Amino acid sequence: MKRLGLGVTVVSIVVGFSGCSSSSDPSSDEARADLGDGVSSAMLEGRAPTSVLVYLKGGAADLSPAARAASNEERGVFVHTRLREHAKASQKSLLAWLDRQGANVQPFFIVNAVLVNDASPGLIRKLAARDDVERIIVDKSIPLQRVPSDPAAEEEAIAAVGSNITATGAPRVWNELKVNGAGVVVAGQDTGVDWTHPALKSHYRGWNGTTADHRYSWHDAIRSGASGNRCGFNLSAPCDDNDHGTHTVGTIVGDDGAGNQIGMAPGAKWIACRNMDAGNGKPSTYIECSQWFLAPYPQGADPSTGDPSKRPDVINNSWGCPSSEGCTGRDLVPVVQALTAAGVLFVASAGNSGSGCNSISDQPATISPETLSVGAYSHTNNTIAAFSSRGPSTLDKKVGPDVAAPGVSIRSSVPGGGYSSFFSGTSMAGPHVVGEVALLISANPSLRGNIAELTRIVTTTATPKTTSQTCGGVSGSTIPNNTWGYGIINAYKAVSSKL
């Protein structure tokens, strides 16, 4: 896992299959597929159980009819229903077989995959030999690694509006256009959120001003982990075990009504899912959170009973799944495509691997056609951040990021009711774009669910920026380029264009 503000990395192993010829119900542990270099020792010759994601053959469900739905509400129901039906039919044989093996499993429907917890080497051999199994990813995390805070950064003084927010033009949207994000639901999957923070509590969809109802506004994909997590696990109420999620949500909606206007769209409501254990995530937790956003359900309930009408309009994703973790191919593409089909915009931080070219290397930012990817710049001097990843995408070779937003020394909320300016990264940039999208939908609700048009507006209203850096054969003097994309976001110009 790369948390794109503090540089968290988690590793897992990908297993590719070819030439599977044995039956779908192997009778011995000797049945095996070609598992690739270096994987046999790690997976099959070891003795410790390993949790694995098993991807099935047959492809993704056909979601194209969703575009013809009569309303955004019908679109969400159609996508949710079609995905569940496809997964049920495709996974039936595998799940029955795993049940006979006594395996502990978690099936997904947003992607055609099944998580098998604590699988023995023998069980993995059998899975690898099944005719209906395409490939296996090891679902494993390692201790996080942090990028130190910049010691030269200065804590920004409390002001009516954060300087980073002013740089986007958002205050002009509130004051001149009378649009603040009202009527829009934003989401974040991250390290959790301190929902009682004074800048966030009144903006939480699960709070009505008197009582809290977390059932459809919060989900915890971290049901177990290493001891010492300050929040614990399998939580029925929001908590942030690592600060990052509270900071990112604050940049989207934060305003305590007492001088800390830190958010782009203070009239919007937020929901959240924890996909990391103290900064450590893995493919299964990213998938689970994304699936929950598609149709939220109470913690501990059957995911198939989720309610698509409670899905958000836009999701902030300040994280990345690198190849070392298992995302070597198109692992998260069906996940993002499903949300897009359901009318949910997927905003992804570009990554902190710059300043070289081809450094947009981690999913989901690499999924260019389906995500709105965001690079980071310093709003105090209008220069691109050295750490901001450059394109083209290593997955599809397309230009990226799409736009740039403030991402250096950003002041926002942190757990316990405080604020910090010491956060930098494309993690900090992405939430600005989520807030801009919320303002757009609030100004013109007909844009809700229209991913292509929302993306077009954000990119074409950005202030163009050029550079001397040429990446992927694309000159830095062209727009878009692989350093700035289309340029710096301009919320006022974007919203003005749709009123």
C-alpha positions in Angstrom: 0.0 0.0 0.0 1.2 3.5 -0.8 -0.5 6.1 1.2 0.1 9.1 -1.0 0.8 11.6 1.6 3.1 9.8 4.0 4.6 7.2 1.6 3.3 4.0 3.1 4.3 0.8 1.2 2.9 -2.7 1.5 4.1 -5.7 -0.4 2.4 -8.8 -1.8 3.1 -11.3 -4.6 1.2 -11.9 -7.9 0.8 -15.3 -9.3 0.1 -15.6 -13.0 -1.3 -18.8 -14.5 -0.9 -20.5 -17.8 -1.5 -23.9 -19.2 -3.9 -25.1 -16.4 -4.9 -28.6 -17.5 -6.0 -30.5 -14.5 -9.6 -31.0 -13.4 -11.5 -28.3 -11.5 -11.5 -30.6 -8.4 -8.0 -31.8 -8.0 -7.6 -34.9 -5.8 -4.0 -34.3 -4.6 -1.7 -31.4 -3.6 0.5 -32.3 -6.6 -1.8 -30.6 -9.1 -0.3 -27.2 -9.9 -0.1 -24.5 -12.6 2.9 -22.6 -13.9 3.2 -20.1 -11.0 6.0 -18.0 -12.4 9.5 -17.1 -11.2 10.1 -17.0 -7.5 6.6 -17.7 -6.5 6.6 -21.5 -6.0 9.0 -21.1 -3.1 7.0 -18.3 -1.5 3.6 -19.9 -1.9 3.8 -23.6 -2.3 7.0 -24.7 -0.5 6.4 -22.7 2.6 4.5 -24.0 5.6 2.7 -20.9 6.9 -0.9 -20.2 5.7 -1.3 -17.3 3.3 -4.4 -15.2 2.5 -4.9 -15.1 -1.3 -7.3 -13.3 -3.7 -8.5 -15.8 -6.3 -9.6 -14.2 -9.6 -12.0 -16.3 -11.7 -12.1 -16.7 -15.5 -15.0 -15.4 -17.5 -14.4 -11.7 -17.4 -16.4 -8.9 -15.8 -20.1 -8.4 -15.9 -21.5 -6.4 -18.9 -22.4 -3.1 -17.4 -22.9 -1.2 -20.6 -26.7 -1.0 -20.3 -26.2 1.2 -17.2 -25.5 4.1 -19.5 -29.1 3.9 -20.8 -30.8 3.9 -17.4 -33.6 6.4 -17.1 -32.1 8.0 -13.9 -29.0 7.9 -11.8 -30.9 6.0 -9.2 -31.8 3.3 -11.7 -28.2 3.1 -12.8 -27.0 2.4 -9.4 -29.6 -0.4 -8.8 -28.8 -1.9 -12.2 -25.0 -2.1 -11.7 -25.4 -3.5 -8.2 -27.8 -6.2 -9.3 -25.9 -7.1 -12.5 -22.6 -7.5 -10.6 -24.2 -9.7 -7.9 -25.9 -11.9 -10.4 -22.7 -12.3 -12.4 -20.6 -13.2 -9.4 -23.1 -15.6 -8.0 -23.2 -17.6 -11.2 -19.5 -17.5 -11.8 -18.4 -18.3 -8.3 -20.9 -21.0 -7.4 -18.7 -24.0 -8.2 -15.6 -22.5 -6.5 -17.4 -21.5 -3.4 -19.0 -24.9 -3.0 -15.6 -26.6 -3.4 -14.0 -24.2 -0.9 -16.8 -24.9 1.6 -15.9 -28.6 1.3 -12.3 -27.8 2.0 -13.4 -25.9 5.2 -11.9 -22.7 3.9 -12.6 -19.2 5.4 -13.6 -17.1 2.4 -14.9 -13.7 1.5 -16.5 -13.5 -2.0 -16.6 -10.2 -3.8 -19.0 -9.1 -6.6 -17.6 -5.7 -7.6 -14.8 -7.8 -9.1 -15.0 -11.5 -9.9 -12.8 -12.7 -7.1 -12.8 -14.6 -3.8 -10.6 -13.9 -0.8 -9.4 -17.1 0.8 -8.1 -16.4 4.3 -5.2 -18.4 5.7 -4.9 -20.8 2.8 -2.4 -23.6 3.3 0.2 -24.3 0.6 -1.8 -27.4 -0.3 -5.0 -25.5 -0.8 -3.2 -23.0 -2.9 -1.9 -25.8 -5.1 -5.4 -27.0 -5.6 -6.8 -23.6 -6.4 -4.0 -23.0 -8.9 -5.0 -26.2 -10.7 -8.7 -25.4 -11.1 -10.0 -24.7 -14.6 -12.1 -21.7 -13.5 -9.2 -19.9 -11.7 -7.4 -17.2 -13.8 -4.8 -16.1 -11.3 -4.0 -15.6 -7.6 -2.7 -12.6 -5.7 -1.2 -12.9 -2.3 -3.1 -10.6 0.1 -0.4 -9.5 2.4 0.9 -6.3 4.0 4.2 -5.3 5.5 5.1 -2.5 8.0 4.5 1.0 6.7 7.3 3.3 5.6 7.0 7.0 6.2 8.3 10.0 4.3 9.5 12.5 6.9 7.7 15.8 7.2 9.5 18.8 5.7 11.4 20.4 8.7 11.4 23.7 6.8 7.6 23.8 6.6 5.9 26.4 8.7 2.6 25.9 10.5 0.0 28.1 8.8 -1.8 30.5 11.1 -5.5 30.2 11.5 -7.3 32.3 9.0 -10.9 32.6 7.8 -10.1 30.4 4.8 -7.0 28.3 4.2 -4.6 29.7 1.6 -4.7 26.4 -0.3 -8.5 26.7 -0.6 -8.3 30.3 -1.7 -5.9 29.3 -4.4 -8.5 27.1 -6.0 -11.1 29.8 -6.2 -13.6 27.9 -4.0 -14.3 30.9 -1.7 -15.5 32.9 -4.7 -17.9 30.0 -5.5 -19.3 30.2 -2.0 -19.6 34.0 -1.8 -20.3 35.1 -5.4 -22.1 32.0 -6.8 -23.8 31.0 -3.5 -22.7 27.3 -4.0 -21.1 25.4 -1.2 -21.6 21.7 -2.0 -25.1 21.3 -0.5 -26.9 18.2 -1.6 -23.8 16.2 -2.5 -22.3 13.2 -0.8 -18.5 12.8 -0.9 -16.5 9.8 0.3 -13.0 8.8 1.3 -11.4 5.4 1.7 -8.3 5.9 3.9 -7.1 5.4 7.4 -10.5 6.2 8.9 -11.9 9.5 10.1 -12.2 11.2 13.5 -15.9 11.9 13.0 -16.2 14.0 16.2 -13.7 16.5 15.0 -15.3 20.0 15.2 -14.5 20.7 11.5 -16.1 17.4 10.4 -18.9 16.4 12.7 -21.7 18.6 11.4 -20.7 17.5 7.8 -21.0 13.8 8.5 -24.0 12.1 6.9 -24.4 9.9 9.9 -25.0 12.8 12.3 -28.3 14.6 12.3 -27.4 17.2 14.9 -28.6 15.2 17.8 -27.9 11.5 17.3 -25.5 9.4 15.2 -26.5 6.6 12.8 -23.3 5.1 11.3 -25.0 2.2 9.5 -24.8 3.5 5.9 -22.2 6.2 6.4 -19.2 4.3 7.7 -17.6 0.9 7.0 -14.5 -0.7 8.4 -12.7 -3.2 6.2 -10.1 -3.8 8.9 -11.5 -6.6 11.0 -8.3 -7.8 12.4 -4.6 -6.8 12.5 -1.5 -6.4 14.6 -2.0 -5.5 18.3 -1.6 -1.9 19.3 -3.9 -0.3 16.8 -5.3 2.8 18.6 -8.8 2.3 17.2 -9.2 -1.4 17.3 -10.9 -3.4 14.6 -14.3 -4.1 13.0 -15.6 -0.7 14.2 -19.2 0.2 14.0 -18.3 4.0 14.3 -15.6 6.0 12.5 -12.1 6.3 14.0 -8.8 7.3 12.4 -5.8 5.2 13.4 -3.2 7.1 11.5 -4.3 10.8 10.9 -4.3 10.6 7.2 -8.0 10.1 6.6 -9.1 12.9 8.9 -6.8 15.3 7.0 -8.0 14.4 3.6 -11.7 14.5 4.5 -11.0 17.9 6.1 -9.8 19.3 2.8 -13.0 18.2 1.1 -15.6 19.5 3.6 -14.0 20.9 6.8 -15.3 24.0 8.6 -15.7 24.2 12.3 -17.6 27.5 12.2 -15.0 29.2 14.3 -12.3 30.3 11.9 -11.0 27.0 10.5 -12.4 26.9 7.0 -10.2 24.2 5.6 -12.6 22.5 3.1 -13.5 23.0 -0.5 -17.2 22.2 -0.2 -18.4 22.8 3.4 -22.0 22.2 2.5 -21.5 18.6 1.3 -21.9 15.5 3.5 -19.2 12.9 3.9 -19.1 9.1 4.4 -16.0 6.9 4.7 -14.5 3.5 4.8 -11.3 2.4 6.5 -9.1 0.4 4.1 -5.8 0.5 6.0 -4.6 -0.9 9.3 -2.5 2.0 10.7 -1.4 2.9 7.2 -1.1 -0.7 5.9 -3.6 -1.7 3.2 -3.9 -4.6 0.8 -5.9 -5.4 -2.3 -8.8 -7.0 -0.5 -9.4 -4.0 1.7 -9.4 -1.6 -1.3 -11.9 -3.9 -3.0 -14.1 -4.2 0.0 -14.3 -0.4 0.5 -15.0 0.2 -3.1 -17.8 -2.5 -3.1 -19.3 -0.9 0.0 -19.4 2.5 -1.6 -21.3 1.0 -4.5 -24.1 0.0 -2.1 -23.5 0.9 1.6 -24.7 -1.6 4.3 -24.4 -1.7 8.1 -21.2 -3.1 9.5 -21.4 -6.8 9.8 -24.4 -7.2 7.4 -24.5 -9.2 4.1 -22.8 -7.0 1.4 -25.5 -8.2 -1.1 -28.1 -6.3 0.9 -26.5 -2.9 0.4 -28.5 0.1 -0.7 -27.3 1.7 -3.9 -29.3 4.9 -3.2 -26.9 5.6 -0.4 -23.8 5.6 -2.6 -21.7 8.8 -2.8 -21.3 11.0 -5.8 -17.5 11.1 -5.7 -14.8 9.2 -3.9 -11.3 10.4 -2.8 -8.6 7.8 -3.1 -5.3 9.0 -1.6 -3.6 5.7 -1.8 -2.0 3.4 -4.4 -1.5 -0.3 -5.0 2.0 -0.9 -6.4 3.2 -3.9 -8.4 5.1 -5.1 -5.3 1.7 -5.5 -3.6 0.2 -7.5 -6.4 -1.3 -4.9 -8.7 0.8 -5.8 -11.7 -1.9 -5.9 -14.3 -5.4 -4.6 -14.4 -6.4 -5.9 -11.0 -8.4 -2.8 -9.9 -9.7 -1.9 -13.3 -13.1 -3.8 -13.0 -13.5 -2.2 -9.6 -13.2 1.4 -10.9 -15.2 0.6 -14.0 -18.1 -0.7 -11.9 -18.2 2.6 -9.8 -18.0 4.6 -13.0 -20.9 2.7 -14.5 -22.8 3.4 -11.4 -22.2 7.1 -11.7 -19.6 7.5 -9.0 -16.5 9.6 -9.9 -13.3 8.0 -8.8 -10.6 10.6 -8.0 -7.1 9.2 -7.5 -3.9 10.8 -6.2 -1.2 10.4 -8.9 1.6 9.3 -6.5 4.7 10.6 -4.8 7.4 9.0 -7.0 8.4 12.0 -9.1 10.2 13.9 -10.4 11.1 11.5 -13.2 8.9 10.5 -16.1 6.8 7.3 -16.1 6.3 7.6 -12.3 2.5 7.3 -12.3 3.0 3.6 -11.6 0.4 2.5 -9.1 -3.2 1.6 -9.5 -5.7 3.2 -9.3 -4.0 6.4 -10.7 -2.7 4.4 -13.7 -6.3 3.6 -14.8 -6.4 6.6 -17.0 -9.8 6.3 -18.7 -11.7 5.7 -15.5 -10.1 7.9 -12.9 -9.5 11.6 -12.5 -5.9 11.6 -11.4 -4.3 14.5 -9.5 -0.8 15.8 -9.2 0.5 18.1 -6.5 1.9 21.7 -6.7 2.9 24.4 -4.2 0.2 27.0 -4.1 2.6 29.5 -2.5 4.9 29.7 -5.6 3.0 27.9 -8.3 5.6 25.2 -8.9 5.0 21.5 -9.4 6.0 19.5 -6.3 9.2 17.6 -6.9 7.6 14.4 -5.5 4.5 14.6 -7.7 4.5 11.6 -10.1 4.7 12.3 -13.8 3.2 10.5 -16.7 2.6 8.7 -18.8 0.7 6.0 -17.0 2.8 2.8 -16.8 -0.4 0.8 -17.2 -2.0 2.3 -20.3 0.7 4.8 -21.5 -1.8 7.7 -21.4 -1.0 11.3 -20.4 -1.3 12.0 -16.6 -2.0 13.4 -14.2 -5.2 15.0 -15.4 -4.8 18.1 -13.3 -2.8 19.5 -10.4 -4.0 20.9 -7.0 -2.4 22.2 -3.9 -0.4 19.5 -2.2 2.5 21.1 -0.3 2.2 22.0 3.5 -1.6 21.7 3.5 -3.4 22.7 6.7 -6.3 20.5 7.6 -7.9 18.5 10.4 -6.2 15.8 12.4 -7.6 13.5 15.1 -8.3 14.9 18.5 -9.7 18.2 17.3 -6.5 19.8 16.1 -5.0 21.0 12.8 -1.7 20.5 11.0 0.1 22.1 8.1 2.8 19.5 8.0 1.1 17.2 5.4 2.4 17.1 1.9 1.7 14.7 -1.0 -0.6 14.1 -3.8 -2.8 12.7 -1.1 -3.4 16.3 -0.1 -4.0 17.4 -3.7 -6.7 14.9 -4.5 -9.3 16.1 -2.0 -9.3 19.5 -3.5 -10.5 18.0 -6.8 -13.2 16.0 -4.9 -14.4 19.2 -3.3 -14.5 20.9 -6.7 -16.6 18.1 -8.1 -18.9 18.5 -5.1 -19.3 22.2 -5.9 -20.1 21.4 -9.6 -22.8 18.9 -8.7 -24.3 21.2 -6.1 -24.4 24.0 -8.7 -25.9 21.8 -11.3 -27.5 18.5 -10.0 -28.0 17.3 -13.6 -24.3 16.6 -13.6 -24.7 13.9 -10.9 -23.5 10.6 -12.4 -22.2 12.1 -15.6 -18.6 11.1 -15.1 -17.4 12.1 -18.6 -18.9 15.6 -18.3 -17.6 16.2 -14.8 -14.2 15.2 -15.9 -14.3 17.4 -19.0 -15.3 20.4 -16.9 -12.6 20.0 -14.3 -9.9 19.5 -17.0 -10.9 22.1 -19.5 -11.4 24.9 -16.9 -8.0 24.3 -15.3 -5.4 27.0 -15.7 -2.9 25.7 -18.3 0.6 25.1 -17.1 3.7 24.2 -19.2 7.1 22.8 -18.3 10.5 22.2 -19.9 10.1 18.5 -19.0 9.2 16.1 -21.8 7.9 12.7 -20.8 6.7 9.8 -23.0 7.4 11.8 -26.1 4.9 14.5 -25.1 6.4 18.0 -25.0 6.0 19.9 -21.7 4.8 22.9 -23.9 1.7 21.1 -24.9 -1.6 20.9 -23.0 -2.1 18.4 -21.4 1.4 17.4 -20.5 2.8 14.6 -18.3 3.8 17.0 -15.5 0.8 19.3 -14.9 -1.9 17.5 -17.0 -4.3 20.2 -18.1 -3.0 22.5 -15.4 -4.1 23.9 -12.0 -7.7 23.4 -11.0 -10.0 26.5 -11.1 -13.2 25.9 -9.1 -14.6 29.3 -9.8 -14.3 28.9 -13.6 -15.6 25.4 -13.5 -18.7 26.2 -11.5 -19.3 29.4 -13.4 -19.4 27.4 -16.6 -22.3 25.3 -15.5 -24.6 27.9 -13.9 
